[in-house]
Amino acid sequence: MSPNYEPINLLFLVPGATKNDVEVEIDSQDLRVAGKCLSPLRGDTFAEVWDKFEYFFRLSQFHGANFDEIQVSLKDGALRVRIPYQKGAKPRRIVVD
């Protein structure tokens, strides 16, 4: 199965968090997303208690991804991380004679 080379889109639900409450870091081995957000009670109700979160993604999973062009946005409790592929990473079809 070949990859589709669409940008990698990660979504984290972080209710109540602001841009000062989250961290997105990248090094040669890992993508790290960490921070704090409000703790859910039931349904759509949130406590005034802050939970810490931390996620790691092994970068070797994303062959051809362009880590210099990562985009991160936070709006209405949704933290989005977008990782595009490098232009040269897309395969090209070769005509068979």
NORFENQUI-V288253 format. One record per backbone hydrogen bond with DSSP energy under -1.0 kcal/mol. NH is the residue of the N-H (numbers start at 0). CO is the residue of the C=O. Records with the same first field share a line. If there is no record, write none. Layout:
NH->CO ; CO
This chain:
7->82
9->80
11->78
13->76
16->13
20->17
22->33
24->31
26->29
30->56
31->24
32->54
33->22
34->52
35->20
36->50
37->14
38->48
40->44
44->41
46->38
50->36
52->34
54->32
56->30
58->28
60->57
61->58
64->61
65->83
66->64
68->65
70->81
72->79
74->77
77->74
78->11
79->72
80->9
81->70
82->7
85->63
88->85
